[in-house]
């Protein structure tokens, strides 16, 4: 298990998201974001050159490897939101995304000594190396227990 003290500013973690198929993009959009640019390929091609994924689906796909490969082994108390959430370019079918998590700060709580805030930037690039998504994320993390009484 990793605790707040196991992180330091400047650390970088890299992941890769699974590519989203055209069918998965349309299915997600049908349920959660039924705009034509996510559901109608002819319309999307005319506007964007191809079908594009919903930003919400992109965000979930970017976070998935972070959650399944890293955060399952972190003493996470809970997320505190998103700052500067940006969808900078469209994500197209069958594009895996290169995801990078950069630790910005590690701040022990002054009022609750058993925890603190890990603040990181999460970004994702398409196969051309263009940033398609970014956000700054503060997360409350447990501190290591000190057994000195």
Order of alpha helices (4+ residues) and beta strands (2+ residues): beta-alpha-alpha-alpha-alpha-beta-beta-beta-beta-beta
